[in-house]
Amino acid sequence: MKTCPICHIGSMRKRQVTYTQMHEGQLVVIQRVPALVCDFCGEKWFDTKTVDGLQQLLWSESGSLERLAGRHRQFITWGGTD
C-alpha cells in the first residue's frame, strides 16, 4: 500500500467516493466515483482516467450533465471506467 503523500501516516486504499462540485450555480453530486483514499486523514486522489471522465461530464458542450439529472441539485451515479 502506498503511504499518503499528505499526512505521511495513513495508507491509500481504493474506494468509491461521492464527488461534489458547484457547476454553473448548481450543486452536482456524483456517486460511486473510484478514488484512492487515505485511511487516516481522508485525502482523496483520482486517477487521470477518472479526472478526464469527470471533466468531460461537467464541461462537455453536448449538455450531457443536464440530460443526466434534474435542474437544481444533480445526483449522478458514476458510469466511467474504474
C-alpha positions in Angstrom: 0.0 0.0 0.0 1.2 3.5 -0.8 1.7 5.9 2.1 -0.4 9.1 1.9 1.5 12.0 0.4 -0.3 14.5 2.6 -0.3 13.1 6.2 2.6 10.6 5.7 0.8 8.3 8.2 -2.1 6.6 6.5 -2.3 4.2 3.5 -4.0 5.0 0.3 -6.8 2.5 -0.4 -9.2 2.0 -3.4 -12.6 3.2 -2.5 -15.8 4.6 -4.2 -16.5 8.1 -3.1 -19.0 10.9 -3.6 -17.7 13.8 -5.7 -19.3 17.1 -5.2 -18.8 20.4 -7.1 -20.6 23.6 -7.9 -21.2 23.8 -11.6 -22.8 26.8 -13.2 -24.5 27.7 -10.0 -25.8 24.2 -9.3 -24.6 21.6 -6.8 -23.5 18.5 -8.7 -23.2 15.2 -6.7 -21.7 12.2 -8.5 -21.8 9.0 -6.5 -19.6 5.9 -6.6 -16.5 7.6 -8.2 -13.3 5.5 -7.9 -10.5 7.1 -5.9 -7.6 6.4 -3.6 -8.5 7.5 -0.1 -6.2 7.8 2.9 -7.4 5.6 5.7 -6.0 8.2 8.3 -6.7 11.7 7.0 -9.3 11.0 4.3 -7.3 12.7 1.4 -8.8 11.7 -2.0 -6.8 11.1 -5.2 -8.4 10.5 -8.6 -6.5 8.8 -11.4 -6.1 10.5 -14.8 -8.9 8.5 -16.5 -11.4 9.4 -13.8 -10.5 13.1 -13.8 -10.9 13.1 -17.6 -14.3 11.5 -17.3 -15.4 14.0 -14.7 -14.2 16.9 -16.7 -16.0 15.6 -19.8 -19.2 15.1 -17.9 -19.1 18.6 -16.3 -17.7 20.6 -19.2 -18.7 18.9 -22.4 -20.7 21.0 -24.9 -23.1 18.2 -25.5 -25.1 19.1 -22.4 -24.8 15.5 -21.1 -25.0 16.8 -17.5 -28.3 18.4 -18.0 -29.7 15.2 -19.6 -28.5 13.0 -16.7 -30.1 14.9 -13.8 -32.6 17.5 -12.7 -32.4 21.3 -12.6 -31.4 22.4 -9.1 -29.5 19.6 -7.5 -27.9 17.0 -9.7 -27.3 13.5 -8.4 -25.4 11.3 -10.8 -24.1 7.8 -10.4 -20.6 7.4 -12.0 -20.6 5.4 -15.2 -16.9 5.8 -16.1 -14.3 3.1 -16.0 -12.6 2.1 -12.8 
